[in-house]
Amino acid sequence: MKKVLTIAGSDCSGGAGIQADIKTITAHKMYAMSAITALTAQNTTGVYGVLDSTPEFVGQQLDCIMTDIFPDSVKIGMVSSPEIIAKIVEKLEEYQPSNIVVDPVMISTSGSRLLSESAMDALISRLIPLATIITPNIHEAEALCDIEIHSKEDMQVAAQKLSDMYKGAILIKGGHLEDTADDLLYSDGEFTWFPGGRIDNPNTHGTGCTLSSAIACNLANGLDIKSSIQEAKRYITGALEAGLDLGKGSGPLNHCYALKN
């Protein structure tokens, strides 16, 4: 059985973060492990509180995982302080896992900021360079490369600018554009577009977490970057089309839509 580690924050309502990652990994029939960087008090209407883990405790979690059940891939989500980022980088450099997917979580689906300003430099200069692939949405890509993105052409400019800072693959998710939902992969100097039709479902809580975890699963299974993204998009499309409707705000996906009784 393939093993996938998620390093991220906990969502007590179960739709995003560690909980969404574990559901996604399990739905891919893989073994899920987690190192929790923060507890959050949140639901489908917003984020109401964040309690960070200490960097030392994050490191202890990673030591326990890496020295016992070594992961085939690693997904990294919410990392809210430079000290936690530094500890994660230290442990990644020590244990050298492969297939690292970094979802640079800065702003939640409900619009709440999840990454402090002081952590931005550490994310860009220390963590992102270790990634196999990063998966920013439009707003996160704007923050990372300091340009506005309004079109597919802007996405290409942003991807090239990001590639000056980081040599791995870059997937910019286009769901926040007005006229398209296409995603853009920039890897080894090549652009690849992944068409994405809009699905009539307002419940999108945790989509970014879910997509990045699905990519990590596919990389663990030996697929290349393009195939991993394609399969992950197919999975998340099914989870959205299942039409789960929970909560008073932007509800969660049905991560287990493909499971049969």
Secondary structure, DSSP 8 states (H G I E B T S, - for coil): --EEEEEEEEETTSSSHHHHHHHHHHHTT-EEEEEEEEEEEEETTEEEEEEE--HHHHHHHHHHHHTTS--SEEEE----SHHHHHHHHHHHHHH--S-EEE----B-TTS-B-S-HHHHHHIIIIIGGG-SEE--BHHHHHHHHT----SHHHHHHHHHHHHHH--SEEEEB-TTSSS---EEEEETTEEEEE-----S----BTHHHHHHHHHHHHHHTT--HHHHHHHHHHHHHHHHHT----SSSS-B--TTTT---
